[in-house]
Amino acid sequence: MLSDISFKNYKKSEDIHGTILYPAIMVAPVQKNIISDLMRREDIQSVFDPFHGSGTALYEAAQLAHEIQIVGCDINPLANLITKVKLQGVDQNIREDILQLKDMLSSHGKKYNYTFPNMYKWLREDIVASLSRIRDAIIEISNEQNRLFFWYMLCDIIRKYSNTRSSTYKLHIKEIEKIQSIDNDVVKSYISAIDNNADKFKHNTWNFTLHKCDILDLLPKLNAASFDLSITSPPYGDNATTVPYGQFSMLALHTIDKKDLELEGWEFENYSIIDSKSLGGKKRNANLSPYQMSLLEPFLSKIAPAKHRKVLVFFEDYFKFLDGLCRVTKKYIALTLGNRTVDRVSINLTDITKQYLETKKFQKLVHATREIPIKRTPKVTSLVYEKPVSSMNHEFIMIYEKERFVA
Ligand SMILES: C[S@@+](CC[C@H](N)C(=O)[O-])C[C@H]1O[C@@H](n2cnc3c(N)ncnc32)[C@H](O)[C@@H]1O
């Protein structure tokens, strides 16, 4: 099983996954191999990704078997939109709608309100004007499937022409000279993005349910053994100090018409609220069982006490997630994990997860390590006690089988 996972020559620019940027996405052919290998081994009727992000695994599952049930969850409304668009694709009238959009972009149609807090900090005034024109045109597209595709294609354009640096997923302002030197080709770039990419969205999948919420709220509502395969890459630490998926998404979320987003109502309270509501993000005291504490002790003993709370809060959520995941999974769990460093101590998420799953009656099928060839997060992320701290540059793939399926 899983004979090749390196895919060193895989270029996501050639498929649908390269049509949008999202942090820490999984490598599509690796996920495809996992799913197809498991499908050969066992009848898989349903696939669940509890942290679907940009929908890599769910899309690959849907391509492998159109009839299977696809279920996902993510707290980030941008992840929800991205995955929805990848799965449902575009309507057959997409070329007519592209023509209509281009027509509206060259005329002066109805103007809709477009403003958000600190808008001109993150977008130059003329860039706002160009984005507004595109936004006004998209709102006028009546076909929802195509309209959502048009929003999707706008996300990378917003980021590219914004005042935030491309070297980090955080919102981090560029130097003033760099902001002044941005060439405003917003409309032209957008038109070529939709023209060049629309054909990648011709596969339509409808047998899917995406939950836009906190996975810890969703899991207790799901029936036991609901999914044959659960496949995901969970966050490997709190978003604020690992990958800020929420902050990364805010400029796009503020630009997309709210009517076209799945929202719970709190998402725009501030720029970091999605991150602080994500796994391990809520500030509180954690309460872990003695067994859970025993898994963390080897790491905590080397970490400064002031940093314990951050680790404990994350793992309280993470173990709750694993408890729920084991309950709702009928046959297989496939995880892509990374280890993170706190206080120069690498926290072995893989080993902690392995031990935990084994107590939940899941047996190891495969463990594999994959080097991450290209990374936006710099290999050295911060300085602790004046020494550089390296960030994750390997990912670990773990496939587990529920014990009662073992012959
Ligand atoms: C590693 S990313 C998943 C990337 C995805 N596998 C892909 O290929 O794009 C982790 C995701 O978990 C989501 N997330 C974090 N905490 C969450 C929570 N409590 N409930 C639901 N989703 C959460 C983040 O918004 C992010 O999209």
The ligand as an ORCA input file, in Angstrom:
! r2SCAN-3c Opt
* xyz 0 1
  C      -4.050     21.808      7.376
  S      -5.491     22.720      6.961
  C      -6.320     21.603      5.891
  C      -5.780     21.730      4.491
  C      -6.477     20.771      3.543
  N      -6.135     19.415      3.838
  C      -6.106     21.117      2.118
  O      -5.530     20.278      1.413
  O      -6.381     22.257      1.722
  C      -6.415     22.700      8.422
  C      -7.819     23.311      8.335
  O      -8.437     23.137      9.600
  C      -9.351     24.197      9.775
  N      -9.698     24.269     11.210
  C      -8.904     24.635     12.253
  N      -9.585     24.514     13.412
  C     -10.818     24.053     13.102
  C     -11.955     23.707     13.879
  N     -11.966     23.826     15.209
  N     -13.063     23.237     13.234
  C     -13.060     23.108     11.882
  N     -12.009     23.436     11.107
  C     -10.901     23.895     11.699
  C      -8.600     25.413      9.228
  O      -9.512     26.446      8.898
  C      -7.878     24.792      8.018
  O      -8.616     25.004      6.850
*
